[in-house]
Amino acid sequence: MLKEAIYHRPKNNFAYAYDNKTLHLRLRTKKNDVDSVFLISGDPYSWEETKAGTHRWKPWEKTRMLKKGSTDLFDYWEAAIQPQYRRLKYGFEIVSRKDKLVYTEKGFFKEAPLDDNSAYFTFPFLNEEDVFQIPSWVKDTVWYQIFPERFANGNANVDPKGTLPWGSTDPTPTNFFGGDFEGVIHHLDYLLELGVTGIYFTPIFKAHSNHKYDTIDYMEIDPQFGDKETFKRLVQECHKKGIRVMLDAVFNHSGFYFPQFQDVLENGEESKYKDWFYIHDFPVQIKPNPNYDTFSFTHAMPKLNTGHPEVRAYLLEVARYWVREFDIDGWRLDVANEVSHDFWREFRKEVKAIKPDLYILGEIWHDAMPWLQGDQFDAVMNYPYTNAAIQFFAKEKINAKDFVNMTTDALLMYPEHVTEIAFNLLGSHDTPRIATVCKENTMKVKQLFAFLLSSPGSPCIYYGDEIGMTGDMDPGCRKCMIWEEDEQDQDLHKFISRLIRLRKENMAFGNKGIFRFISASNKTNHVIYTKTYQEQTIIFVFNNSNKKITVEVPFSLKGKKITNLLTEESFIHKKGELNVVLPPFDLTILAF
């Protein structure tokens, strides 16, 4: 048994309160090195007297841990436990064919040490106020990301100067096509029919650019989208139809034409706003290299000093205002990892005081555990998870087993209740269109959406991806939405709509289903996983190769009624194992 591979820490994603009564505990071991793991647990103050008159610790029980998943190097084990008094001492009994060890905070023992429990890991107390309270509605939400300037033009009267006819040319960083709120209102029924229950808008506040990430006024709607009354009506219409609304906030940096920054440019060291930004020296220099901190090296996006009391007060009022006055349901926070943890802690308290179930989503592209402690964000944009799928299905840069390993690693990166509301996406305004990444192979796009919509988390569709729109990195991925049905991929639209309906109608398909990889073959490049909830199990089989293959589902289904959820055909399987025949780049979804 390789001791060096065994790992646990009594916090974060290895030990956490899942709810007010339940603790989840995880252990890592070397892959295929261990046969079984048992959790040894008990109350820190539970002692019993021995026959010799001494005292020893009295654990409650040994709980068999389940293998949660495996990666290329490690196996991960998990147990859920409800301590009677909400406090716990615990260790792990690890069993292999040749050895048995007890793993504690103080190291390894041949037998569980009971004369002194100080060696064990400790979860001091499950305090209700420390439990990560997530907005549970997000688990069942299917998001649709709208880039407002490019979704639909519903009111030509608010078009900015120089607006081009809709879709008349390719998008550039500077052209405008007049997308607005009225356009969104006119197409809410389209979103409803697709199955959308949440809209994520990229920035809508007054700004200079077409993308609006260079904010001029955080308290005003950009006039090209409409006014506050129109936006309030949009939110109300969405809520009537059961659609939540999330806005995009850029608190890391302002735009170049933000009045406070313009004051610094004009008045230099005499400006009362000079400390709102990170100015290195005066006079302020813009080119060739700015002498102030920015987003990336973009001179037009000066970084805000969120530690300054006036800046903090201003931004927190912005956050409160749009929740309080317009009843939005979520904030997506741009470049969230470059803003201080201290600011986000205060941000959370302020907005949750107004709307406790508000969804706080951070844009972080890497391991975000430091922001997911329950005191800052509810979730992050789950790029590591869907990146593995894109590398496998779309780009074919990794094989089936690598895909399983990378996906499992991403699934175990955070506590389970955080994963349940993670924001999963295949593309956005910052990435090439998924159809383009797939080289316009619609079968690959279908595979990716089947994986996305059956995954743990909260899935998001980038506008137009459901009809097969194409486009490279921005600005190519920001084309005008295509509304002419004869130019849309209607087959893809129907397929994605059906997947969303399956997710809603089958508990196992969505977040309640326990996700488990069953098999993966590099030879045939196929993957099988199941989703199980109560008595229902759904089998997902993917053929990510250019050849027709026959795949054996590796467990007996004899006598089971099996339903193909894509075709709605049902049959009674009379044999033992089930063989599935799949054409190139095809998939099937079977329920029993």
Helices and strands as residue ranges (DSSP letters): G 3-5, E 15-17, E 23-30, E 36-42, E 47-49, E 55-57, E 61-64, E 66-70, E 74-81, E 88-95, E 100-104, E 107-109, G 117-119, E 121-123, G 128-130, G 136-140, E 143-146, G 148-150, G 156-158, H 181-186, H 188-194, E 198-201, E 205-207, E 215-221, H 228-240, E 244-249, H 259-267, G 268-270, G 274-276, H 309-326, E 330-333, G 336-338, H 341-354, E 359-362, G 369-371, E 379-380, H 383-389, I 390-394, H 400-411, H 416-419, E 423-425, H 434-437, H 442-454, E 458-462, G 465-467, G 476-478, G 485-487, H 490-505, E 514-521, E 526-533, E 536-543, E 549-553, E 561-564, E 570-572, E 578-582, E 587-591
